[in-house]
Amino acid sequence: MKPGKRHYQCQQCGAVAAKWAGQCAECEQWNTLEEGVAPAAAAAPRLNAYTGEAPQIVNLNAVNAIAEARLGTGLAELDRVLGGGLVVGSVVLLGGDPGIGKSTLLLQSLAHYRDAGTTTLYVSGEESAGQIAMRADRLKVPRDTLRLLTETEIERVLTIAAREKPAVMVIDSIQTVYTSALHSAPGSVAQVRECAAQLVRFAKATRTAIYLVGHVTKEGALAGPRVLEHMVDAVLYFEGELSGRYRLVRAFKNRFGAVNELGVFAMTDRGLREVANPSAILLSRHEQPVPGSVVMVTREGTRPLLVEVQALVDDSVLANPRRVTVGLDHNRLSMLLAVLHRHGGVATAGCDVFANIVGGVRVTETGVDLAVVLAVLSSLRDRPLPADLVVFGEIGLAGEIRPVQNGPERLREAAKHGFKRALVPKANVSRDLDIELVPVSRLADAIAAF
């Protein structure tokens, strides 16, 4: 097949066909042929289109392992999620629900880059220049410091970017740009993959840092091929309720920093504002202790975070009682209720159980197990736990309380916010802390302690 000619490749077996068909002739799988472009023949090493240099083989010992240069975004919470700032020449994919604030965040960040003397370029494929100007006026962002390009053809975008040489470029969004080499519609799997590949090559060759704004599906995953997340250097998700005030930016992949870092922002009429102390806003201080509420110390990336775990246990009128979770793993709750029955002697078979993490935070670590069990037990018996108590610990199927990582840091965070007692696994007991520790090794010991 001639180089540059369109073809269709099976995503299952890799077979190539000259035209599209519903079924692959090789592996006989249905709807697996996707449009692509035949690669050019590599008769000789080609020069880089942007640097004019030929690829060379180097010895790893001759490569200097120097720290990557970073650009401050002007937002400390975004810098935290990125691992200390935006790495020069990196590609960052930012996804989130429509209207969550992706464009607002990047527009505010670009304004800071220009203030710091860094050249930027905002490429918009969804909004007109007038719409972006209206947003800049609402955010009180200086319009004279921002350069804007409204274009959707990737070849034209890269030609202009190679001439202007911006240090930071935003593509809003990757689903709207297209390449003329393919005849499929923008946003299709082939278009997204090919455009992203060209942008990644441009970023590595010219040392341009690029933000890619990505749409999400109704399931919450990034639209387009899964390979898109493998091609970029960092994947960030914008989370939060559209009707709520707070927004969370979470890193799911980062080649230059820690994953699972969390940045907290508050949406205001002037755009996004950083929340330096998220533990203070995630805790709802009740006037008096209430049943079913427990404070837990989780860890998001490098930062300990205090969150409130709430549970509600009520008699069920259904044949199959409900198990509903918000911010927790549904299957984990079912397992913990079974352990509570088997090793704690507390049955919830005839009750509906609802568990919630206050503030829209999602806790995925197993250190929340002990807090969930105590919240369920507190609601079932209608007996509140002390308001100055924090809890963390993993529960095993045998009823043992397992330790969690970074116990001393969690306890210091709890003591900083005024908590006096902590129910922790025995292996997490640490000295020289201004907090009373209640060590437990079995689930029965934790139930008996409070």
Residue, then its C-alpha position, 0 to 999 in steps of 0.5 A: m500500500k502506498p505511503g500516506k494512503r488511507h487504509y483500515q486496520c483491525q484493532q484486534c488482529g492488526a490486519v489491514a484492508a483497503k476499504w471498510a467492512g463490517q467484519c474483519a476477514e482475518c479474525e472474523q471480529w465485527n466492527t473492528l476496522e478503523e481508518g488510518v494512514a499507511p506509514a511512509a517507507a523508512a528507506a533512510p533516516r528522516l530529518n525531524a520536521y521541526t529541528g532538522e536533525a536526524p535521529q541518532i543512537v546514544n549510550l545511556n551513560a552519556v546522557n545527563a540525568i538532569a532535573e526537568a525544567r518546570l514552569g509555574t502555573g500560578l496556581a499552587e494547587l495545580d502545581r501540586v497535582l502536576g508534581g511541582g509545575l508544568v514540565v517543559g516539552s510535556v503533554v498534559l491531558l485534562g478531562g472533565d464533565p461539560g461546564i466543570g471549569k476546564s477552560t476557565l482553569l487553563l485561561q487563568s493559568l495562561a494569564h499567569y504565564r504571560d505575566a511571567g514572560t512566557t509566550t503562550l497560545y490558546v487554540s480554540g476549536e469549540e468557542s469563537a474569539g468573542q466567547i473567549a473574550m467574554r470569559a476573560d472579561r468575566l474572570k478579570v483576566p488581562r486580554d492584551t496578554l493572551r494570544l488566541l487562535t481559532e482553528t481546527e485543522i491540526e496541520r495549520v495549527l502546528t504550522i502557526a505554532a512552529r512559526e510563533k514558538p509558544a512555550v505553552m499551548v492549549i488545545d481546546s479540545i482534542q475532539t474538535v481538531y482534525t487532520s486532512a489525511l483522514h476523511s472521518a469526522p472530528g472526534s472519531v477514534a482515528q482522528v483523535r489518535e492521529c491528531a494527538a500523535q502529531l501534537v506529542r511529536f511537536a511537543k517533544a521536538t520543540r520543547t513546547a508544553i501542551y495542554l489537551v482538553g478532553h471530553v468525557t463520555k456519560e460513564g465519566a471516562l475520556a472520550g476517544p481511544r484508550v491509547l490517548e492516555h498512554m501517549v500523553d505525559a500526565v492525565l488530570y481529571f476535573e471532578g465535582e458536582l456542577s451544582g456544588r461550589y468545590r472542584l477537585v483536580r486529580a492526577f491519574k497518570n504523571r510521568f514527572g510526579a506522584v499520581n493520585e495528587l489532589g488539588v482543590f478549587a472553589m468556583t466563584d464569580r471570578g473563576l476558580r480560587e485555590v483552597a489551601n486547607p481542604s481539610a477545613i472545608l471537607l469537615s462539617r462541624h456539628e453542634q453536637p455529636v451525631p450518630g453515623s458520623v466518623v472523621m477519617v484521615t486519608r492520604e491523597g498523593t503527598r498530602p494527608l486529608l481529613v474527610e467525614v465518613q457518614a453512614l445511615v442504617d435503616d430498616s428495609v422493606l425490600a426483599n433485598p436490602r439496598r447497599v448504596t455508596v457515594g465516594l466509596d467502593h460498593n463491593r468494599l462496603s458489602m465485604l465490610l458488612a459481612v466481616l462486621h457480622r462474622h467477627g463483630g456479631v452485628a447483623t445488618a441483613g435486614c437493613d438498608v445501608f447508605a455510606n457517603i464521603v462528605g464533600g464529593v471526595r472519592v476515597t479508594e484506599t483501604g484505610v477507610d475500612l475501620a471508619v466505615v464500620l464504626a459509622v455503620l455501627s454508630s448509626l445502627r445503635d443510634r450512639p454517636l462517637p466522640a467529636d474529637l475522635v479520628v479513625f483509620g485502619e484496614i480490616g481484613l477478612a479474618g477480622e484483623i486491623r491492618p496498618v496503613q502507610n504514613g501513619p505519623e503524618r496522618l496523626r499530625e494532620a489530625a492533631k493540627h485540626g484539634f482532634k484529641r483521640a485517634l483509633v488506629p491499628k496497633a502497628n501505626v502507634s507513634r510516639d511524641l505526638d500530641i494526641e491520645l492513641v487507642p491502638v487496636s488489633r482486632l475488630a472486636d477490640a475496636i467495637a469494645a473501645f467505643 
